[in-house]
Amino acid sequence: MRRDGTHTEAEALAEIAARHADAPELQALAAEIAAWVWSLPEDDLDPRAIGVAFFDRCIGQ
């Protein structure tokens, strides 16, 4: 973690994988999820907005 409290992409990937240890299908997507979240503008990091946007993205695929 950086001094300002933000995560690196690798830390985000590790956190996503750890939080979803009981869901292998989400672990398989952890790298994609981390890369996608990492690509968002910093002012768009509201967790609820991220969840909604990712759900919409998944539904659209």
C-alpha positions in Angstrom: 0.0 0.0 0.0 1.2 3.5 -0.8 1.7 6.2 1.8 -1.5 7.9 0.6 -3.5 4.8 1.4 -4.0 3.7 -2.2 -3.2 0.2 -3.5 -1.0 -0.9 -6.3 -2.6 -3.0 -9.0 -0.9 -6.1 -7.6 -2.3 -5.4 -4.1 -5.7 -4.9 -5.6 -5.5 -8.2 -7.4 -4.4 -10.0 -4.1 -7.2 -8.3 -2.2 -9.9 -9.3 -4.7 -8.6 -12.9 -4.8 -8.5 -13.1 -1.0 -12.0 -11.7 -0.6 -13.4 -14.3 -3.0 -11.5 -17.4 -1.9 -14.8 -19.3 -1.7 -15.8 -18.3 -5.3 -13.3 -19.7 -7.8 -15.2 -18.1 -10.7 -14.5 -14.7 -9.2 -10.9 -15.6 -8.4 -10.5 -16.5 -12.1 -11.6 -12.9 -13.0 -9.5 -11.3 -10.2 -6.8 -10.0 -12.6 -9.4 -8.6 -15.0 -11.3 -7.0 -12.2 -8.2 -5.4 -10.7 -7.1 -4.1 -14.1 -10.5 -2.7 -14.8 -10.8 -1.0 -11.4 -7.2 0.3 -11.8 -8.2 1.9 -15.1 -11.0 4.0 -13.5 -10.4 7.7 -12.9 -9.5 8.4 -9.2 -12.7 10.5 -8.7 -14.8 7.5 -9.8 -13.8 5.1 -7.1 -17.0 5.0 -5.0 -17.4 1.3 -4.2 -21.1 1.2 -4.9 -20.6 2.9 -8.3 -17.8 0.4 -9.1 -20.0 -2.5 -8.2 -22.9 -1.3 -10.4 -20.6 -0.5 -13.3 -18.9 -3.9 -13.1 -22.2 -5.7 -12.9 -23.5 -3.7 -16.0 -20.2 -4.6 -17.8 -20.6 -8.3 -17.0 -24.3 -8.3 -18.1 -23.3 -6.7 -21.3 -20.7 -9.4 -22.2 
